Amino acid sequence: MSDPHNNAFRAGGSRVIALRIASAAIGIPILLAVLWIGFWAIVASAVIAAAVAGVETARLIDRKASPLRALTTYGMGLATVPLATTAVFIWARDSTTAATDITVALAIATAMTAIASIVFMLRCARSANGCDQLGAMGTMFGIYFALTLSMAPMTVALDDGAKWLALMMFAVFASDTGAYMVGKSIGARRLAPAISPGKTWEGFFGGISAGMLASGLLAWALNLDVGFIWSLMLGAAISVIGVAGDLLESLLKRRASVKDTGSIMPGHGGILDRADSLAPNFLFIYFVAWNAT
């Protein structure tokens, strides 16, 4: 007897995989070019991504909001966050001998604000009343997302920062792909059915395995100063943090009753759908790279 779960995977999953491969064929060369160009290309990418994320967030909160209204009310507002963080970073780097202390303090403040936004979202989600759940959660998620993006140019400015950023991003991509493939193939036990019914424990561990493999290979290929065991542990941490970011975004989408935040990336959805696992890892990898300098 054929397994209906596997039949569904073959019927719908193969199309999604094809779309994801096509998106990767376009996106990965662009990503590599941005990392190769360096600081200012990362800044521009962070600003654009924050603006698009702002539009997607606004459309989640208000389905009737026009793209222009969403861009002006949320998109441009969120885009100023990585710009402002970059401006403070450049001032600190160019204006004082205590640049390292100031930029690390900026990163810590960013992390604390992002964590406060997450805590607010979770408290709001559990509240029967007392806050406009979707509006408040969406606003705080947008702030959290823009703040974490701000860490990308700061990471690139560190020694081997572009390499660390590349390792993190490709470990996340590998983890997402591994989780999707394993989960769709053999996934049975739900990871968080109330938030994201499609995620399974089998997919979770498949993603961790893929993230560890990618991290180990990239640490070796990029000649990063990290031992093999530590590189595997780093990949595992990146994968787990990515799942947490994914579930946070899924919580917001569940409140908004939508599957995807947008359609800008075929097979993935919107910017928020693709970068939900990356967002908290931008913070994480900054401190990893800073500690390695």
Secondary structure as GFF3:
##gff-version 3
##sequence-region A 1 293
A	DSSP	alpha_helix	4	8	.	.	.	ID=ss1
A	DSSP	pi_helix	9	13	.	.	.	ID=ss2
A	DSSP	alpha_helix	14	37	.	.	.	ID=ss3
A	DSSP	alpha_helix	39	61	.	.	.	ID=ss4
A	DSSP	alpha_helix	67	70	.	.	.	ID=ss5
A	DSSP	pi_helix	71	75	.	.	.	ID=ss6
A	DSSP	alpha_helix	76	95	.	.	.	ID=ss7
A	DSSP	alpha_helix	99	126	.	.	.	ID=ss8
A	DSSP	alpha_helix	133	149	.	.	.	ID=ss9
A	DSSP	alpha_helix	151	156	.	.	.	ID=ss10
A	DSSP	alpha_helix	161	186	.	.	.	ID=ss11
A	DSSP	beta_strand	190	192	.	.	.	ID=ss12
A	DSSP	beta_strand	196	200	.	.	.	ID=ss13
A	DSSP	alpha_helix	201	221	.	.	.	ID=ss14
A	DSSP	alpha_helix	228	256	.	.	.	ID=ss15
A	DSSP	alpha_helix	271	275	.	.	.	ID=ss16
A	DSSP	alpha_helix	278	292	.	.	.	ID=ss17
###
